[in-house]
Amino acid sequence: MRNIRFPDLDITGMWGLAVGVFFHLIARLVRKQPELAVQAGEIFGLGMVVFGGYRILNALIAEAEKEEKACEKQPDEPR
């Protein structure tokens, strides 16, 4: 069995993909159900903010952990 690992998308790539998919969905839904199209856009936008936000938070947490480890290695120096 193969282990398949999908590549990590950067924020710009995710937003580009989101915009393309969003406009594709809107083009199909607007004529029949405009309320559903607006709701789908809001949900999709919220999802992009949440997933993009988690990537930024993970980077900040990793940076803070590196700083803590550096401080633990050099306990004699004042902060």
C-alpha positions as CSV (number, residue, x, y, z in Angstrom):
1,M,0.0,0.0,0.0
2,R,1.4,3.4,-0.9
3,N,1.5,6.3,1.4
4,I,0.1,9.3,-0.5
5,R,1.0,12.7,0.8
6,F,-0.6,15.7,-0.7
7,P,1.5,18.8,-1.0
8,D,1.0,21.7,1.4
9,L,-0.5,24.7,-0.3
10,D,0.6,28.1,0.7
11,I,-1.8,30.9,1.6
12,T,-1.6,32.5,-1.8
13,G,-2.3,29.2,-3.6
14,M,-5.2,28.4,-1.3
15,W,-6.8,31.8,-1.9
16,G,-6.3,31.5,-5.7
17,L,-8.0,28.1,-5.6
18,A,-10.7,29.4,-3.4
19,V,-11.5,32.3,-5.7
20,G,-11.6,30.0,-8.8
21,V,-13.9,27.5,-7.1
22,F,-16.1,30.2,-5.6
23,F,-16.7,31.9,-9.0
24,H,-17.4,28.5,-10.5
25,L,-20.1,27.8,-7.8
26,I,-21.5,31.3,-8.0
27,A,-21.9,31.1,-11.8
28,R,-24.0,27.9,-11.5
29,L,-26.1,29.0,-8.5
30,V,-26.9,32.6,-8.9
31,R,-29.7,32.3,-11.5
32,K,-31.6,29.5,-9.6
33,Q,-31.0,30.3,-5.9
34,P,-29.2,33.6,-5.2
35,E,-29.6,33.1,-1.4
36,L,-27.8,29.8,-1.5
37,A,-25.0,31.3,-3.6
38,V,-24.4,34.0,-1.0
39,Q,-24.5,31.5,1.9
40,A,-22.1,29.2,0.1
41,G,-19.7,32.1,-0.4
42,E,-19.9,33.1,3.2
43,I,-19.2,29.6,4.4
44,F,-16.4,29.1,2.0
45,G,-14.8,32.5,3.0
46,L,-15.1,31.6,6.6
47,G,-13.4,28.2,6.0
48,M,-10.5,29.9,4.2
49,V,-10.0,32.4,7.0
50,V,-10.0,29.6,9.6
51,F,-7.6,27.3,7.7
52,G,-5.3,30.2,6.7
53,G,-5.4,31.5,10.3
54,Y,-4.4,28.1,11.7
55,R,-1.3,28.0,9.4
56,I,-0.2,31.5,10.6
57,L,-0.8,30.5,14.3
58,N,1.2,27.3,13.8
59,A,4.1,29.3,12.5
60,L,4.0,31.7,15.4
61,I,3.7,28.8,17.9
62,A,6.8,27.1,16.4
63,E,8.8,30.3,16.6
64,A,7.8,30.7,20.2
65,E,8.9,27.2,21.0
66,K,12.3,27.7,19.3
67,E,12.8,30.8,21.5
68,E,11.9,28.9,24.6
69,K,14.3,26.1,23.8
70,A,17.1,28.7,23.1
71,C,16.4,30.2,26.5
72,E,16.6,26.8,28.2
73,K,20.0,26.1,26.7
74,Q,21.4,29.4,28.1
75,P,19.8,29.9,31.6
76,D,22.6,32.2,32.9
77,E,21.9,35.1,30.6
78,P,19.2,37.6,31.6
79,R,16.2,38.0,29.3
